[in-house]
Amino acid sequence: MKDCTSGVIVIGGGMAGASIAAQLAPHCPVRLLEMENHVGFHSTGRSAARFSEAYGNIIIRALSRASRSFFLAPPEGFCSAPLLTPRPDLILARTGQREALDAYAETVAPGARIERLSPQRAVELCPILRPEGLSGALLDSSPADIDVHALHQGYLKLFKARGGTVTTNSQVLALERRSDLWQVATPHAMLHASVVVNAAGAWAGELGKMAGARDIGMQPMRRTAVLIEPPSGVKVDAWPMVADLDESFYFKPDAGRLLLSPADETPAAACDIQPDELDVAIAVDRLEQATTLKVTRIAAQWAGLRSFVKDRSPCVGFDSLQPGFFWSAALGGYGIQTAPALSALAAALVLDIGVDAAFSACGLDRSSLDPSRQ
């Protein structure tokens, strides 16, 4: 077991940080730092909240498969209601895309419940769809909505029950390694730890630079979301999530409204990101082209940051330049649905306990997540 007797400081109170902190807390002293006045303010609080083993690349899919059992059977007392609520994905194919739809179907995770639909059947499932121009659709009944708040609070509750400490309003001002310990300066205190876990989301790259760590080439990307009203008198709660095959937009029911996104990926700096009016207009235009709905009012709009490295897989592991500096970064918008598996892997690596078994359980090897691969 790695010597963590001087404790671990986890920087970032979102899903990645909270889940890793909860996994580490039974083994060593852990402090979770959050720069905002409450945890989960940024990407965790702005997630589309979906679980699907068909999302992302081969690494993300493996991590999602390995996380499913936790979502279906979390630890006793972790939450008071199910973490997953089934909601199928309806993937639309336009004229000339039948072959592409068949190719997409072959990439969906083994065991997924896939059904090819006619345009008419697709409209039955989502009555606002325009049948003209549709060549078919694919219904994947495996995905589900995630109760992100319950998942995040469950990890925080577990962390605190295991003796962990959460400190908010604690932006990291300086980060330096001295005498085999990390010194972490915050506005209120100078903290010391054997290991620093960088789970700072879109700020992870900046934190890495502050620590003198390797540049993993991480780029935050803006994703826009809009809430709109459904047609008057129409209940949408049972509708699937709808997306087109080109991933140019998606929409899904959200507490009686429709959550809509143009699925944008615009490079941005780490910040409290705000939506761009052009992206909002693009989202509405794409929705109106694909459906009979006319959007007359935006109920709410926001943006979040999804961070990637070049190969679009997470970076989880110790830095190759700075001892005791651990990355959990570049989760690419999949940090919610992969949190159970990724946090278990991260804890195994930090503590050097059962690492091979943890990776084997996910069907992965260390090199697939190693930050030095970039």
N, C-alpha and C positions, 0 to 999 in steps of 0.2 A: 504494500500500500504506500502511495506517495505521502511524504511528510507534509501534512497540512495543519500541524499543531498550532501555527500562528493564524490559522483561519483562512477563509476565502472571502473575497469581496466580489460580488456579482454586480456589474454595472448595467442597469437597464431593468425597469420593473414591468416590462411588457410580458407577453406570453413566454418568450424564450427565457428571459431572466427568471421569472417566477417559477417555471417548471424545473429549470436546472437547480435553482436554489433549494427547492423542495426535495429534490433527489439527493443533494449533497448534505443537507442539514442533519441527517442521522449520524453522519460520520465525522463531522468537524464543525467548528464555529463558522457560521455564515452570516454575512451582512449583505442585504440587498439595497442598492442605492438607486434612487429615482430622481431625475433632475426636476420633474414637475411637482406640483403640490398634491397630485394623486397619480397612482400607477395606471398604466394602460391607456394613457391619454392619446398617443399617436397611432401607430399602425394597428395595434391590438384593438383599439376602440373604434377603428374605421374599416374593419374587415367585412368582406361580403359573407363570411361565416358559412363556408361550404366544406363538406367532406366528400371527396371523390377519389377513388384509386385510379381514375383515368386522367387526372390533372397532372401537368408537369412532365419532366423527363423521367428516364428510367430510375434515377436515384430517388427523386421525389415520390414516385409511385411505390418503390420498395419501402420507403419510410412511412408512407400512408398505410400500406398493407399491415406493416408492423404495429401501427398505432390503433388499428380498428378495435382490437380486443379491449383496450383501455376505454375507448369511447363507449363500447357496449356494456362493459362491466367495470366501472371505476371502483376504487377502494371504498370500503364501507364508510359512510359519513362524508364522502367527498362532495356530494351534491344531493339535492332533495328531489330532483326530477331528471329524466333522461337527458343526456348530453346531445343526442342525435334525434332529429325528427325527419323521417323519410321525405324526400322531395326529388322526383326524377329529374334528369336532364333531358331536354328536348332539343336536339341538334338539327337545324334546318339546312337543307340543301337546295340551292337555286338551280335554274335551268343550266344543264351542262355539268352539274356537279355530282351526278350519280356515282361515277367511278371514284371520285374523291371521297364520297360518303362511305362507300364500301371499304376503301383503304383506311379511313378513320375507324370504322367498326373493328377492323383487324387489330388495331392498336389498343383497344380498350382492355382493361385488366382482365385476366383469366377469372372466370366465375361471375363476371358481371352479367346482369340480366338485361340483355339487349334485344330490342324488337325494332324491325324496320317498318315504318309507317307510310301510308299514302298521304298525300297532301290533305285529303278530306279528314282522315283520322287525326292528323296533327291539329287541324282547326277545331275538331271536337274537344281536344284536350286544352286548347287555348283559343277561345272563340274570337279574339281580336286579330288573329293572324290573317293575312291576305293569302288566299289560295293561289291566286295568279302568280306565276313565276316560281312557284314551289315545285320541285321535281320529286321531293320525298323528304323523309325525316328519319331520325334515329332516336329511339327512346331508351335511355339507360336508367333502369329503375333502382340501381344500386346507391346513388348518391343521397346525401342528407344535409339538412341544415344543422349547423353546430350552434349550441347555446354558448357563445364565446364568453359572455359575462360569467356564467356558471363555471365554465372550465377555468377561467383565469382566477376567479375567487376561490375555487376549490384548491388550486395550487397554492395560493397565498395562505389559505387557512391551514393547509397541510404543512407549509413551511413554518408558520408561526407555532403550530402545535409541536413541531420538532425542535423548537428552541431558536429558530431563526429570527433575525431583527430586520425590519423594513424601515429605511430612513428616506423620507421624501424631501423635496426642495434641496437636493444635494447634488448639484452639478459638479462634475469633476473639473477642477481648476488646474491641477498639475498631477502628473503621474510619473514616478521615477523609482527605479530599483536600486536599493542600497543595502549592502550587507545581507544579501539573500532574501530580502523582504521588499515588497512593494510599498511605497509611500503614496497614498492617495489623498490629495488635498481637496477639501470641499469648503464651501463658505463657512461651515460651522466647526470643522474639526480636521485634524490630520490623522488619517487612519493607516493601519499597517496590516499586511496580510502576506501569507506565503504565495498565494495565487490570486490573480485578478482574472475574472471571467468577463470578457467583452461581449455583452449581449445588448448593446446600445442601439440596435436597429439601424436606422439610416445614419446615425452618428458613429457607427462602429469604425468606419474608415478614419474619421477625425481622431477618435480615441486611439486607434492604432498608431497614427502619426505622433500623437502626444507621447506615447510610450516608447517610441523609437522602434516599433515593430515592423515587420515586413509589410510592404504595400501589396495587398491582395487584389487591387484594381477594382474595388467595389464601386458600383454606380447606383445611387437611388433613382427611382423612376416614379413619376407621378401617375396615379390612377384616380380617375374622376368618378364620382357617384352622384346620382340624382334621385330624389324621391318624388313621384308624381301620383296623382289621383287616378284610380281606375275609372272606367265608364260608370256613370251614375247608376246606382242600384245593382251593380254587378259585384258579386263576392269572388275574390281572386285567391283566397287562401289555399285552395286545392290545386291551383295551377302548377305546372312544373316550372323549373328554371328553363328559360328559352335562350338559346344562343345560335348564331349562324356559324356555318362551317368555317368561314374565314376568320372567326373570332374578332369581328369588327364591332360587335355589341352583344350585350346580354341583358336580360331583365328577369326578375323573380319577385314573387310576393314578399311583402315585408310589413307585417302588422296592419293588414288591410289596404296597404298601398303597394305600389310597384317600385322596386329599386332598380334603377337603370344605369348602365355604364357603357361608354364607347370602347371599353377595354384598352384604353390608351396606355402607352408606355413612353413618357416624355422625360428625358434626363433632367434632373433637378438637384439642387443643393439640399443638404440636410437642414430642414427648417419645419416650422409649423405650417405645412403646405396648404395652400388655398386653391380651389378649383379655378380653372381658366374659363372665361365665358364662352370662348370658341369651342372648347371641348364639350361644354354643356349643350351648346347649340348643335354640335355634331351628333351627340347622343340622341337628342330629341329628333333630329332629322332622320337618323337611321331607324329609330323606332317607328316613326310615322310612315316611312317607306315600306316597312315590313308588316305593319298592322293597320287597322282601321282607326286606331286611336288618334285623336287630335289633342295635343298637349296645350292647354291654355294657361296653366299655372304650375310653377315649380314649388313643391311643398318644402323642399330642403335640398341643399347641395353641399358637397364637401369633397375633399381629396385626401388620399393617403399616399405613403411612399412604400414602394416595393423595391428592395435592393438586390442587385444581381452582381455576380462576377461573370467572366467571359463564358464559362461552360454552363452557367445557370444552375449549378448545384451548390448547396450550402457549404460553408467553410466552418468546420468544427474540429478543433484540435489545438495543440500548443503551437505557439509561434516558433519559427526556426531561428529567429535572431534574439528574442528576449525570453529568457527562462521564466517560467511561471506566468507568462501572459497567454491566456487561452481565448481563442476565437469561438464565438457562436454567432455567425453573421452570414449575410447574403442569403437569407432564407427565401427571397423571391416571392413573397406573398403567400407562401405555403407554411409559414411558421405555426399557424393555428392547427391545421390538420395533421401536421407531423410532430407536434410538441411531445406527445408521450414517448415516441421512439427516439427523437433527437435528444431529449433531456436525459433519457437513460444512457444513450451512447456518450453524451457529454460527461455525465457523472462518472461513468466507467473510466473514461480517459483521464479526467482530472485526478481521480483517486488511484488510477492504475489497478483497478479491481475488475476482473471478469471481462476485460476488453474484448477478447476474441469471441467469447460467448455472446456478448451484446451485439457485435457486428454480425455474427452468424445468424442470430435471430432475425435480423433484418435482411439477410441475403446480400450483405455488402462487405467490403473490406476497408481497412483504414485509409488507403490511398484515395478512395472515392470522395472523402470529405476533407482530407488533409489540406490545410491552408497553403502549404508550400507547393501544391500542384500548380498554382496559378503563376 
